[in-house]
Amino acid sequence: MKKIEEMWGPFSQDEITFYKNEMKNINGEIINVFQRQLVFNMFYKYFGDTISINAINVDDYIKLVLAAKKMLKGNAMGFLPWIISGKVNKIVFRKSLNKKEITEMESSQYFPLVQDKYKNQKIMDQILGTIATIITSSFSVIDYENKDINGAPISVETKIIIEEFLMYILLI
């Protein structure tokens, strides 16, 4: 966590508290399983394995969310940083993309790079499922610095989210 804070911090306690309050669902849960996986994927390499990251507390989780948002924005992404750091209103799990979405994904300049990186159909199917889930789910903006857009719904542009998610896959 120290290395992550050095690279993407500092994170103010006010901002962490703001995110904790805004991310809560109706049951008072802050961490959404789907969103957590997107965040954790970006930081496994800093923890050295996929187990020890699970031992972090809520404040450190929020720090990872904020670091992920900064990292994705730094890679010129427009939707994914907001989805990773936003409020999850509704998750609709979907396993596949429709033909139009598959065509858009296959025409992406990043698609052959992702295929080359994994060379595994099972992993490619998981990637498709994650993209499909993002497209069909509902998220709202959480923004500590700009209260005017805080709470605004995120309307996902399918073509852009496909591009950004393929870029995200190449980052992790």
Secondary structure, DSSP 4 states (H G I P E B T S, - for coil): -HHHHHHH----HHHHHHHHHHH--TTS----HHHHHHHHHHHHHHHTSSSGGGG--HHHHHHHHHHHHHHHHHTT-SSHHHHHHSEEEE--------HHHHHHHHTSTTHHHHHHHH--HHHHHHHHHHHHHHHHSEEE---SS-TTTTT-EE---HHHHHHHHHHHHHH-
